[in-house]
């Protein structure tokens, strides 16, 4: 039976509070913040498969990259 390497994505949502003159400045200021200034929002998102490739004897490669 063939073996496949499946890549997935799980999104994380965050928020921060910004004082700004308008929404455009708020976006600019928020984008300039370090990651530690953002608060995570708990969600029930699951990992969603995004790409699938036939796994052509890459067991050695996988062991080296882990």
C-alpha positions, 0 to 999 in steps of 0.5 A: 500500500502506498505511503503519503506525506500529508501536511496540515495547518492549524490556525491560531487567533490572536488579539491586542488592544491598540490606541490609534487615530484610525483603523489604518494606524491601528493595523500598522501599530499592531503589525509592529508589535512583538508576538508577546504583545498579542493575546491568544484566543482559544478555539476548537480549530482542528488540523486541516490537511492541505497538501499530500505527496507520495512518500518516496522512501524519505524515511531517512530524511524524516528521521534527520529533520525531526 
